Each structure stands twice: as C-alpha cells, then as structure tokens.
Amino acid sequence: MTSYFRPAVTLLLLMTIITGGFYPALVTLLAQSVFPAQANGSLIRDKQGQAIGSTQIGQGFSQARYFWGRPSATAPYPYNATASGGSNLGPTNPALRDAVAQRIQALQQLDLDNHAPVPVDLVTASASGLDPHISIAAANYQVKRVAEARQLPESKVRDLVDSHIEPRQWRVFGEARVNVLGLNLALDAAAQTARP
C-alpha cells in the first residue's frame, strides 16, 4: 500500500509546486514585462495618479453632457465586474421590450430634436454587461446632445468622436468602435481648455 501512496503524494506535491507556484510566477513575470498596462487592468489614471477607470470595463454615465455607453445588465449596480453577465432575456420577453422602450424614451427626452433611430447598442446590454465601447453610430447619435449640454461647437465634439474611433481588432474581428470613458475624458479636457 505504501508503495502506491508515496509516489502519489510526491507527484501531488511536485505538481502543486509547478502549477500552483512556478507557472503562475512565470506567467506573471512575462505579463508584467511584456504587457504591463494590460496585466494591471488597463487602468486610466488622473493627473494625481489615481485610477479613475479601465479601458476594458464600462462605466455608467447618465448626464446629458457625457456620452452614454451600453446599458449594463449587472445587478444591483451598473457595471459591477463581480456580476458580469447578460440579462438572459430573449427578444420576445416583455421585460426586455419594456426596458428597451424606457431606454429609448430616456434618450429621446434628452434630445427632443433628434428624430434619428436610436442605435441598438444604446438600449441593449452586451453579453458581459461591462462593455466599455459603443458603435460609431451610437456615438454620432449623441453628438448634438453632448455639444448643446457642454455649449461646444458640434463640429468640435464630432472631431473628438472621430479621433477616438478604434479600428477592428487586428483589422479583422468585430467592428470599429469608440471607448466611452476615453471619449468622455477627452471631452472634459476640451471643456477645460475652452474656458477663458
């Protein structure tokens, strides 16, 4: 019996050291040396060095002066990374239809002169519920509202949107998109430089 027990325990200890210690240390060392920003959460920091967000996790913006991202299905708080996931509501579910109708109404009430169709990504949550990006159409839909709320020329806000368009992943996957937090931070910076 001990002839079976000793090799099993030895192998367990060896694999624990390799897979629980050596391998994670190696991966962490490689990630920190090759991709340090991504390995540390792709954080965006203010001038004082405080983390104000991540380029990979959306944030809830609800003021007219900011671009809004995709709605989050995470509960009980929007963009709760510990509750990542979709709502699991199908297109025929009345709860989803009601939520979409309320979101459309909220967007239209802030921008009464905008009669364009509301882009779908402004009223439906992503699969993760944490999507930090919106489509170019969703950003352009909001330009007039944001420009009026900030008392900035519409052309300046549109130029900011254009300068924050990210191309398709490796120029092959997905669609071109706009990072909402990056765009809103650029808006804040533009508003500060525009002040007399």
Residue frames as a rotation matrix with the C-alpha (Angstrom) as fourth column:
MET 1
0.567 0.824 0.000 0.00
0.824 -0.567 0.000 0.00
0.000 0.000 -1.000 0.00
THR 2
0.503 -0.433 -0.748 2.78
0.123 -0.821 0.558 2.49
-0.856 -0.372 -0.360 0.89
SER 3
-0.543 -0.716 0.438 4.41
0.534 0.107 0.839 1.75
-0.648 0.690 0.324 -2.46
TYR 4
-0.119 0.593 0.796 1.39
0.914 -0.247 0.321 3.43
0.387 0.766 -0.513 -4.12
PHE 5
0.744 0.512 -0.430 0.87
0.661 -0.659 0.358 6.13
-0.100 -0.550 -0.829 -1.54
ARG 6
0.104 -0.807 -0.582 4.41
0.443 -0.486 0.753 7.61
-0.890 -0.336 0.307 -1.56
PRO 7
-0.761 -0.400 0.512 4.64
0.627 -0.249 0.738 8.26
-0.168 0.882 0.440 -5.35
ALA 8
0.111 0.889 0.445 1.12
0.863 -0.308 0.400 9.73
0.492 0.339 -0.802 -5.35
VAL 9
0.748 0.121 -0.653 1.94
0.539 -0.684 0.491 12.18
-0.387 -0.719 -0.577 -2.56
THR 10
-0.280 -0.936 -0.215 5.28
0.477 -0.330 0.815 13.05
-0.833 0.125 0.539 -4.17
LEU 11
-0.618 0.115 0.778 3.59
0.761 -0.160 0.628 13.71
0.197 0.980 0.012 -7.53
LEU 12
0.514 0.858 -0.001 0.88
0.808 -0.483 0.337 15.79
0.289 -0.174 -0.941 -5.84
LEU 13
0.497 -0.403 -0.768 3.49
0.427 -0.657 0.621 17.96
-0.755 -0.637 -0.154 -4.09
LEU 14
-0.593 -0.776 0.217 5.57
0.537 -0.180 0.825 18.31
-0.600 0.605 0.523 -7.28
MET 15
-0.365 0.532 0.764 2.56
0.822 -0.202 0.533 19.31
0.438 0.822 -0.363 -9.41
THR 16
0.683 0.585 -0.437 1.36
0.728 -0.596 0.340 21.71
-0.061 -0.550 -0.833 -6.69
ILE 17
0.055 -0.762 -0.645 4.74
0.364 -0.586 0.724 23.47
-0.930 -0.274 0.245 -6.74
ILE 18
-0.790 -0.400 0.464 4.86
0.545 -0.114 0.830 23.57
-0.279 0.909 0.308 -10.56
THR 19
-0.363 0.726 0.584 1.25
0.700 -0.201 0.685 24.52
0.615 0.657 -0.435 -11.33
GLY 20
0.662 0.671 -0.333 0.49
0.711 -0.423 0.562 26.47
0.237 -0.609 -0.757 -8.15
GLY 21
0.549 -0.527 -0.649 3.76
0.300 -0.600 0.741 28.31
-0.780 -0.601 -0.171 -7.75
PHE 22
-0.465 -0.880 0.092 6.24
0.378 -0.103 0.920 28.16
-0.801 0.463 0.380 -10.63
TYR 23
-0.434 0.331 0.838 3.80
0.893 0.035 0.448 28.50
0.119 0.943 -0.311 -13.56
PRO 24
0.690 0.724 -0.010 1.78
0.719 -0.683 0.131 31.44
0.088 -0.098 -0.991 -12.13
ALA 25
0.394 -0.632 -0.667 5.02
0.216 -0.641 0.736 33.23
-0.893 -0.434 -0.116 -11.20
LEU 26
-0.621 -0.645 0.446 6.36
0.542 0.058 0.838 32.75
-0.567 0.762 0.314 -14.74
VAL 27
-0.057 0.696 0.716 3.14
0.949 -0.186 0.257 33.98
0.311 0.694 -0.649 -16.37
THR 28
0.807 0.346 -0.478 3.00
0.524 -0.793 0.312 36.99
-0.271 -0.502 -0.821 -14.03
LEU 29
-0.018 -0.914 -0.406 6.64
0.249 -0.397 0.883 37.87
-0.968 -0.085 0.235 -14.77
LEU 30
-0.667 -0.201 0.717 6.10
0.722 0.064 0.689 37.61
-0.184 0.978 0.102 -18.52
ALA 31
0.299 0.880 0.368 2.87
0.905 -0.384 0.182 39.63
0.302 0.278 -0.912 -18.41
GLN 32
0.736 -0.033 -0.676 4.40
0.391 -0.795 0.464 42.38
-0.553 -0.606 -0.572 -16.27
SER 33
-0.262 -0.929 -0.262 7.45
0.198 -0.318 0.927 42.67
-0.944 0.192 0.267 -18.53
VAL 34
-0.812 -0.052 0.582 5.73
0.576 0.096 0.812 42.39
-0.098 0.994 -0.049 -21.94
PHE 35
-0.226 0.832 0.506 2.23
0.385 -0.401 0.831 43.82
0.895 0.382 -0.230 -21.31
PRO 36
-0.875 -0.207 -0.438 2.42
0.470 -0.142 -0.871 45.80
0.118 -0.968 0.221 -18.04
ALA 37
-0.771 0.632 0.073 -0.60
-0.636 -0.768 -0.070 48.06
0.012 -0.101 0.995 -18.66
GLN 38
0.001 0.804 -0.595 -2.88
-0.607 0.473 0.638 45.18
0.794 0.361 0.489 -19.64
ALA 39
-0.329 -0.203 -0.922 -1.59
0.431 0.837 -0.338 42.95
0.840 -0.509 -0.188 -16.83
ASN 40
-0.917 -0.046 -0.396 -2.54
0.383 -0.377 -0.844 45.65
-0.110 -0.925 0.363 -14.32
GLY 41
-0.200 0.971 -0.130 -6.10
0.715 0.054 -0.697 46.11
-0.669 -0.232 -0.706 -15.58
SER 42
-0.404 0.005 0.915 -5.66
0.813 -0.456 0.362 48.63
0.419 0.890 0.180 -18.43
LEU 43
0.193 0.491 -0.850 -6.26
0.888 -0.456 -0.062 51.39
-0.418 -0.742 -0.524 -15.89
ILE 44
0.099 -0.103 0.990 -6.74
0.518 -0.844 -0.139 55.05
0.849 0.527 -0.030 -16.76
ARG 45
-0.069 -0.237 -0.969 -5.26
0.983 -0.182 -0.026 57.39
-0.170 -0.954 0.246 -14.18
ASP 46
0.911 0.370 0.183 -5.82
0.386 -0.920 -0.064 61.09
0.145 0.129 -0.981 -13.49
LYS 47
0.445 -0.773 0.452 -3.04
-0.196 -0.577 -0.793 63.67
0.874 0.264 -0.408 -13.11
GLN 48
0.243 -0.316 0.917 -2.60
-0.967 -0.152 0.204 62.70
0.075 -0.937 -0.343 -9.45
GLY 49
-0.715 -0.588 -0.378 -2.12
-0.599 0.794 -0.101 59.04
0.360 0.154 -0.920 -10.37
GLN 50
-0.459 0.640 0.616 -5.48
-0.463 0.420 -0.781 57.88
-0.759 -0.643 0.104 -9.03
ALA 51
-0.940 0.198 0.277 -7.22
0.336 0.660 0.672 55.15
-0.050 0.725 -0.687 -11.02
ILE 52
-0.551 0.782 -0.293 -10.46
-0.613 -0.617 -0.493 56.53
-0.566 -0.092 0.819 -12.49
GLY 53
0.626 0.780 0.001 -11.43
-0.595 0.479 -0.645 53.58
-0.504 0.403 0.764 -14.64
SER 54
-0.338 -0.660 0.671 -10.31
0.074 0.692 0.718 50.94
-0.938 0.292 -0.184 -17.07
THR 55
-0.529 0.113 -0.841 -10.37
-0.818 -0.334 0.469 50.89
-0.228 0.936 0.269 -20.83
GLN 56
-0.868 0.099 -0.487 -11.84
-0.141 0.891 0.432 47.38
0.477 0.444 -0.759 -20.59
ILE 57
-0.512 0.733 -0.448 -14.79
0.856 0.390 -0.340 47.94
-0.075 -0.558 -0.827 -18.22
GLY 58
-0.227 0.522 0.822 -17.63
0.439 -0.698 0.565 50.33
0.869 0.489 -0.071 -18.94
GLN 59
-0.892 0.039 -0.450 -18.90
0.396 -0.411 -0.821 52.98
-0.217 -0.911 0.351 -16.55
GLY 60
0.004 0.990 0.141 -22.38
0.999 0.003 -0.048 54.33
-0.048 0.141 -0.989 -16.07
PHE 61
-0.968 -0.198 -0.156 -22.80
0.183 -0.977 0.106 57.83
-0.174 0.074 0.982 -17.49
SER 62
-0.190 0.975 0.114 -26.26
0.976 0.200 -0.086 59.37
-0.106 0.095 -0.990 -17.23
GLN 63
0.001 0.144 -0.990 -25.72
0.210 -0.968 -0.141 63.14
-0.978 -0.208 -0.032 -17.52
ALA 64
0.878 0.435 0.202 -26.60
0.295 -0.158 -0.942 64.83
-0.378 0.886 -0.267 -20.80
ARG 65
0.679 -0.652 -0.337 -23.09
-0.704 -0.709 -0.044 66.32
-0.211 0.267 -0.940 -21.02
TYR 66
-0.400 -0.811 0.426 -21.49
-0.622 0.582 0.524 62.87
-0.674 -0.055 -0.737 -21.35
PHE 67
-0.247 0.241 -0.939 -21.67
-0.771 0.537 0.341 60.16
0.586 0.808 0.054 -23.96
TRP 68
0.335 0.443 0.832 -23.58
-0.834 0.550 0.043 57.18
-0.439 -0.708 0.554 -22.64
GLY 69
-0.782 -0.599 -0.172 -22.33
-0.620 0.718 0.316 53.64
-0.066 0.354 -0.933 -23.00
ARG 70
-0.383 0.630 -0.675 -24.26
-0.129 0.687 0.715 50.43
0.915 0.361 -0.182 -23.39
PRO 71
0.436 0.570 0.696 -26.68
-0.821 -0.066 0.568 49.63
0.369 -0.819 0.439 -20.60
SER 72
-0.710 -0.701 -0.065 -25.36
-0.575 0.631 -0.522 47.13
0.407 -0.333 -0.851 -18.08
ALA 73
0.312 0.822 -0.476 -27.28
-0.321 0.563 0.761 44.01
0.894 -0.085 0.440 -17.07
THR 74
-0.531 -0.561 -0.635 -25.14
0.423 0.474 -0.772 43.57
0.734 -0.679 -0.014 -13.96
ALA 75
0.439 0.760 0.479 -27.03
-0.204 -0.436 0.877 43.96
0.875 -0.482 -0.036 -10.74
PRO 76
0.377 0.873 -0.309 -27.58
0.867 -0.450 -0.214 45.50
-0.326 -0.188 -0.927 -8.30
TYR 77
0.286 -0.338 -0.897 -25.10
-0.075 -0.941 0.330 48.15
-0.955 -0.027 -0.295 -9.52
PRO 78
0.991 0.046 -0.127 -24.36
-0.127 -0.012 -0.992 49.07
-0.048 0.999 -0.006 -13.14
TYR 79
0.461 -0.857 -0.230 -21.02
-0.392 0.035 -0.919 47.87
0.796 0.514 -0.320 -14.47
ASN 80
0.522 -0.226 0.822 -20.44
-0.777 0.271 0.568 45.60
-0.351 -0.936 -0.033 -11.48
ALA 81
-0.092 -0.668 -0.738 -17.46
-0.885 0.396 -0.247 43.48
0.457 0.630 -0.628 -12.59
THR 82
-0.842 -0.218 0.494 -18.21
-0.467 0.754 -0.463 40.84
-0.272 -0.620 -0.736 -9.96
ALA 83
-0.063 0.897 0.438 -21.62
-0.010 0.438 -0.899 40.20
-0.998 -0.061 -0.018 -11.55
SER 84
-0.600 -0.251 -0.759 -20.56
-0.696 -0.303 0.651 40.08
-0.393 0.919 0.007 -15.18
GLY 85
-0.763 0.364 0.534 -23.15
0.487 0.867 0.106 38.51
-0.425 0.341 -0.839 -17.44
GLY 86
-0.832 0.521 0.190 -26.08
-0.096 -0.472 0.877 39.18
0.546 0.711 0.442 -19.69
SER 87
-0.476 0.750 0.459 -29.68
-0.865 -0.306 -0.398 39.56
-0.157 -0.587 0.794 -18.64
ASN 88
-0.959 0.087 0.271 -30.67
0.136 0.976 0.169 36.28
-0.250 0.198 -0.948 -20.35
LEU 89
-0.010 0.974 -0.224 -33.86
-0.075 -0.225 -0.972 37.98
-0.997 0.007 0.075 -21.55
GLY 90
-0.503 -0.118 0.856 -34.91
0.749 0.434 0.500 36.88
-0.431 0.893 -0.130 -25.03
PRO 91
-0.996 0.034 0.085 -36.26
0.020 -0.824 0.567 39.21
0.090 0.566 0.819 -27.72
THR 92
-0.272 0.962 -0.020 -39.85
0.147 0.062 0.987 38.15
0.951 0.266 -0.158 -27.03
ASN 93
-0.353 0.095 -0.931 -39.61
0.924 0.194 -0.331 38.73
0.149 -0.976 -0.157 -23.29
PRO 94
0.584 0.674 0.453 -41.89
0.583 -0.736 0.345 41.62
0.565 0.063 -0.822 -22.19
ALA 95
0.710 -0.379 -0.594 -39.34
0.444 -0.414 0.795 42.72
-0.546 -0.828 -0.126 -19.56
LEU 96
-0.406 -0.888 0.217 -36.71
0.718 -0.164 0.676 43.26
-0.565 0.430 0.704 -22.27
ARG 97
-0.184 0.413 0.892 -39.17
0.825 -0.428 0.368 45.12
0.534 0.804 -0.263 -24.51
ASP 98
0.839 0.527 -0.132 -40.18
0.500 -0.654 0.567 47.37
0.213 -0.542 -0.813 -21.59
ALA 99
0.345 -0.799 -0.493 -36.54
0.512 -0.280 0.812 48.06
-0.787 -0.532 0.313 -20.64
VAL 100
-0.556 -0.537 0.634 -35.64
0.814 -0.197 0.547 48.93
-0.169 0.820 0.547 -24.23
ALA 101
0.215 0.728 0.651 -38.68
0.739 -0.557 0.379 51.21
0.638 0.399 -0.658 -24.55
GLN 102
0.869 0.072 -0.489 -37.72
0.436 -0.579 0.689 53.03
-0.233 -0.812 -0.535 -21.32
ARG 103
-0.081 -0.983 -0.163 -34.13
0.602 -0.179 0.778 53.47
-0.794 -0.035 0.606 -22.53
ILE 104
-0.424 0.010 0.906 -35.29
0.860 -0.309 0.406 54.84
0.284 0.951 0.122 -25.88
GLN 105
0.630 0.746 0.216 -37.62
0.605 -0.646 0.466 57.26
0.488 -0.163 -0.858 -24.10
ALA 106
0.620 -0.465 -0.632 -34.83
0.476 -0.417 0.774 58.46
-0.624 -0.781 -0.038 -21.78
LEU 107
-0.484 -0.835 0.263 -32.52
0.708 -0.197 0.678 59.14
-0.514 0.514 0.687 -24.74
GLN 108
-0.278 0.441 0.853 -35.23
0.801 -0.384 0.459 60.92
0.530 0.811 -0.247 -26.73
GLN 109
0.758 0.582 -0.293 -36.30
0.641 -0.585 0.497 63.11
0.118 -0.565 -0.817 -23.79
LEU 110
0.223 -0.765 -0.604 -32.76
0.467 -0.461 0.755 64.47
-0.856 -0.451 0.254 -23.51
ASP 111
-0.819 -0.539 -0.195 -32.57
0.027 -0.376 0.926 65.23
-0.573 0.754 0.322 -27.23
LEU 112
0.050 0.998 0.050 -36.04
0.166 0.041 -0.985 66.22
-0.985 0.057 -0.163 -28.44
ASP 113
0.382 0.082 -0.921 -34.82
-0.754 -0.549 -0.361 67.47
-0.535 0.832 -0.148 -31.83
ASN 114
-0.698 -0.696 -0.170 -33.10
-0.683 0.574 0.452 64.18
-0.217 0.431 -0.876 -32.68
HIS 115
0.398 0.916 0.050 -35.50
-0.801 0.373 -0.468 62.08
-0.447 0.146 0.882 -34.74
ALA 116
-0.219 -0.559 -0.800 -32.92
-0.814 0.556 -0.166 59.55
0.538 0.615 -0.577 -35.92
PRO 117
0.723 0.425 -0.545 -33.43
-0.117 0.852 0.510 55.91
0.681 -0.305 0.666 -34.97
VAL 118
0.523 -0.531 0.667 -31.72
-0.827 -0.126 0.548 55.06
-0.207 -0.838 -0.505 -31.68
PRO 119
-0.158 -0.651 -0.743 -28.78
-0.700 0.604 -0.381 52.68
0.697 0.460 -0.551 -32.30
VAL 120
0.618 0.538 -0.573 -29.43
-0.102 0.778 0.620 49.27
0.780 -0.325 0.535 -30.79
ASP 121
-0.120 -0.734 -0.669 -26.29
0.674 0.434 -0.598 49.24
0.729 -0.523 0.442 -28.65
LEU 122
-0.767 -0.098 0.634 -27.56
-0.295 -0.824 -0.485 52.26
0.570 -0.559 0.603 -26.68
VAL 123
0.019 0.889 0.458 -30.62
-0.966 -0.102 0.237 50.34
0.257 -0.447 0.857 -25.50
THR 124
0.894 0.232 -0.383 -29.44
-0.161 0.965 0.209 46.72
0.418 -0.125 0.900 -25.15
ALA 125
0.529 -0.712 0.461 -26.81
-0.668 -0.014 0.744 45.30
-0.523 -0.702 -0.483 -22.81
SER 126
-0.031 -0.637 -0.770 -23.84
-0.858 0.413 -0.307 43.32
0.513 0.651 -0.559 -24.04
ALA 127
0.448 0.182 -0.875 -23.26
0.033 0.975 0.219 39.67
0.894 -0.127 0.431 -23.13
SER 128
-0.437 -0.693 -0.573 -20.85
0.648 0.200 -0.735 40.63
0.624 -0.693 0.362 -20.35
GLY 129
0.670 0.708 -0.224 -22.81
0.697 -0.497 0.516 43.64
0.254 -0.502 -0.827 -19.15
LEU 130
0.420 -0.626 -0.657 -19.49
0.448 -0.486 0.750 45.50
-0.789 -0.609 0.076 -18.91
ASP 131
0.256 -0.340 0.905 -18.88
0.964 0.021 -0.264 46.64
0.071 0.940 0.333 -22.50
PRO 132
-0.098 -0.367 -0.925 -16.76
0.516 -0.813 0.268 49.83
-0.851 -0.451 0.269 -22.48
HIS 133
-0.941 -0.337 -0.039 -17.39
0.113 -0.418 0.901 50.59
-0.320 0.843 0.431 -26.17
ILE 134
0.242 0.967 -0.076 -20.22
0.045 -0.089 -0.995 51.86
-0.969 0.237 -0.065 -28.32
SER 135
0.130 -0.122 0.984 -20.60
0.956 0.277 -0.092 51.81
-0.262 0.953 0.153 -32.07
ILE 136
-0.897 -0.438 0.058 -19.69
0.429 -0.830 0.356 54.83
-0.107 0.344 0.933 -34.17
ALA 137
-0.365 0.850 0.379 -23.41
0.305 -0.275 0.912 55.24
0.879 0.449 -0.159 -34.93
ALA 138
0.444 0.527 -0.724 -24.18
0.837 0.045 0.545 55.33
0.320 -0.848 -0.422 -31.19
ALA 139
-0.349 -0.640 -0.684 -21.53
0.776 -0.607 0.171 57.99
-0.525 -0.471 0.709 -30.62
ASN 140
-0.934 -0.008 0.357 -22.72
0.261 -0.699 0.666 60.09
0.244 0.716 0.655 -33.57
TYR 141
-0.011 0.999 -0.032 -26.32
0.648 0.032 0.761 59.82
0.762 -0.013 -0.648 -32.34
GLN 142
0.487 0.201 -0.850 -25.29
0.868 -0.218 0.446 61.59
-0.095 -0.955 -0.281 -29.12
VAL 143
-0.496 -0.826 0.269 -23.07
0.850 -0.525 -0.045 64.34
0.178 0.207 0.962 -30.59
LYS 144
-0.239 0.454 0.858 -25.73
0.177 -0.849 0.498 67.06
0.955 0.271 0.123 -30.78
ARG 145
0.781 0.588 -0.211 -26.98
0.268 -0.011 0.963 66.45
0.564 -0.809 -0.167 -27.22
VAL 146
0.343 -0.740 -0.579 -23.47
0.916 0.126 0.381 66.50
-0.209 -0.661 0.721 -25.75
ALA 147
-0.565 -0.565 0.602 -22.46
0.717 -0.697 0.019 69.59
0.409 0.442 0.799 -27.73
GLU 148
0.113 0.698 0.707 -25.53
0.045 -0.714 0.698 71.51
0.993 -0.047 -0.112 -26.55
ALA 149
0.858 0.238 -0.455 -25.11
0.421 0.182 0.889 70.41
0.294 -0.954 0.056 -22.92
ARG 150
0.164 -0.899 -0.406 -21.46
0.896 -0.036 0.442 71.50
-0.412 -0.436 0.800 -22.93
GLN 151
0.850 0.219 -0.478 -22.00
0.017 -0.920 -0.391 74.57
-0.526 0.324 -0.786 -25.10
LEU 152
-0.337 -0.940 0.048 -19.34
-0.064 0.073 0.995 73.39
-0.939 0.332 -0.085 -27.51
PRO 153
-0.107 0.275 -0.956 -19.49
-0.971 -0.233 0.042 73.53
-0.211 0.933 0.292 -31.31
GLU 154
0.767 0.491 0.413 -20.97
-0.393 0.869 -0.302 70.34
-0.507 0.069 0.859 -32.73
SER 155
0.762 -0.528 -0.375 -18.04
-0.279 0.254 -0.926 70.07
0.584 0.810 0.047 -35.12
LYS 156
-0.185 -0.862 0.471 -15.57
-0.874 -0.074 -0.480 70.00
0.449 -0.501 -0.740 -32.22
VAL 157
0.064 0.293 0.954 -17.47
-0.750 0.645 -0.148 67.21
-0.658 -0.706 0.261 -30.47
ARG 158
0.955 0.297 -0.017 -17.70
-0.222 0.674 -0.704 65.27
-0.197 0.676 0.710 -33.74
ASP 159
0.375 -0.900 -0.224 -13.94
-0.562 -0.029 -0.826 65.69
0.737 0.435 -0.517 -34.24
LEU 160
-0.291 -0.440 0.849 -13.38
-0.949 0.242 -0.200 64.25
-0.118 -0.865 -0.488 -30.76
VAL 161
0.578 0.556 0.597 -15.54
-0.435 0.829 -0.352 61.25
-0.690 -0.056 0.721 -31.64
ASP 162
0.923 -0.219 -0.317 -13.62
-0.240 0.317 -0.918 60.74
0.301 0.923 0.240 -34.89
SER 163
0.037 -0.992 0.119 -10.27
-0.749 -0.106 -0.654 60.90
0.662 -0.065 -0.747 -33.07
HIS 164
-0.366 -0.132 0.921 -11.41
-0.849 0.453 -0.272 58.23
-0.382 -0.882 -0.277 -30.59
ILE 165
0.750 0.581 -0.317 -12.55
-0.661 0.668 -0.341 55.63
0.014 0.465 0.885 -33.11
GLU 166
-0.215 -0.768 0.604 -10.72
-0.626 0.582 0.518 52.36
-0.749 -0.267 -0.606 -32.53
PRO 167
-0.263 0.106 -0.959 -10.33
-0.917 0.280 0.283 50.08
0.299 0.954 0.024 -35.56
ARG 168
0.789 0.523 -0.323 -11.47
-0.458 0.851 0.258 46.47
0.410 -0.055 0.911 -35.78
GLN 169
0.582 -0.577 0.573 -9.45
-0.430 0.380 0.819 44.04
-0.690 -0.723 -0.027 -33.66
TRP 170
-0.305 -0.842 0.444 -6.32
0.149 0.418 0.896 43.24
-0.940 0.340 -0.002 -35.68
ARG 171
-0.555 0.177 -0.813 -8.19
-0.718 -0.595 0.361 44.88
-0.419 0.784 0.457 -38.58
VAL 172
-0.842 0.224 -0.490 -10.21
-0.156 0.769 0.620 41.65
0.516 0.599 -0.612 -38.95
PHE 173
-0.529 0.613 -0.586 -12.52
0.777 0.628 -0.044 40.95
0.341 -0.479 -0.809 -35.99
GLY 174
-0.127 0.597 -0.792 -15.51
0.791 -0.421 -0.445 42.93
-0.599 -0.683 -0.419 -34.79
GLU 175
0.531 0.378 0.758 -16.39
0.742 -0.640 -0.200 46.46
0.410 0.668 -0.621 -35.82
ALA 176
-0.590 -0.630 0.505 -14.80
0.326 -0.758 -0.565 49.85
0.739 -0.169 0.652 -35.39
ARG 177
0.410 0.712 -0.570 -15.86
0.792 0.032 0.609 51.30
0.452 -0.701 -0.551 -32.04
VAL 178
0.001 -0.333 0.943 -15.49
-0.242 -0.915 -0.323 54.17
0.970 -0.228 -0.081 -29.58
ASN 179
-0.422 -0.187 -0.887 -14.30
0.778 0.428 -0.460 53.79
0.465 -0.884 -0.035 -25.98
VAL 180
0.509 0.800 0.318 -16.83
0.512 -0.578 0.635 55.78
0.692 -0.160 -0.704 -23.94
LEU 181
0.714 -0.273 -0.644 -14.60
0.577 -0.291 0.763 56.58
-0.396 -0.917 -0.050 -20.95
GLY 182
-0.371 -0.919 0.131 -11.73
0.818 -0.257 0.515 57.74
-0.440 0.298 0.847 -23.17
LEU 183
-0.321 0.346 0.882 -14.08
0.674 -0.571 0.469 59.95
0.665 0.745 -0.050 -25.17
ASN 184
0.745 0.666 -0.038 -15.67
0.480 -0.496 0.724 61.47
0.463 -0.558 -0.689 -22.05
LEU 185
0.362 -0.707 -0.608 -12.27
0.692 -0.233 0.684 62.21
-0.625 -0.668 0.405 -20.53
ALA 186
-0.625 -0.557 0.547 -11.26
0.780 -0.423 0.460 63.94
-0.025 0.715 0.699 -23.77
LEU 187
0.174 0.783 0.597 -14.50
0.600 -0.565 0.566 65.96
0.781 0.260 -0.568 -23.59
ASP 188
0.814 0.090 -0.574 -13.68
0.562 -0.373 0.738 67.07
-0.148 -0.923 -0.354 -20.04
ALA 189
-0.167 -0.964 -0.209 -10.18
0.742 -0.262 0.617 68.09
-0.650 -0.052 0.759 -21.16
ALA 190
-0.520 0.040 0.853 -11.58
0.744 -0.469 0.476 70.00
0.420 0.882 0.214 -24.16
ALA 191
0.580 0.800 0.154 -14.07
0.572 -0.534 0.623 71.82
0.580 -0.273 -0.767 -21.93
GLN 192
0.565 -0.441 -0.697 -11.27
0.629 -0.317 0.710 72.87
-0.534 -0.840 0.098 -19.56
THR 193
-0.550 -0.822 0.147 -9.14
0.710 -0.368 0.600 74.26
-0.439 0.435 0.786 -22.37
ALA 194
-0.253 0.543 0.801 -12.16
0.736 -0.429 0.524 76.09
0.628 0.722 -0.291 -23.83
ARG 195
0.628 0.505 -0.592 -12.74
0.776 -0.460 0.432 78.04
-0.054 -0.730 -0.681 -20.59
PRO 196
0.586 -0.410 0.699 -11.43
0.064 -0.836 -0.544 81.62
0.808 0.364 -0.464 -20.58
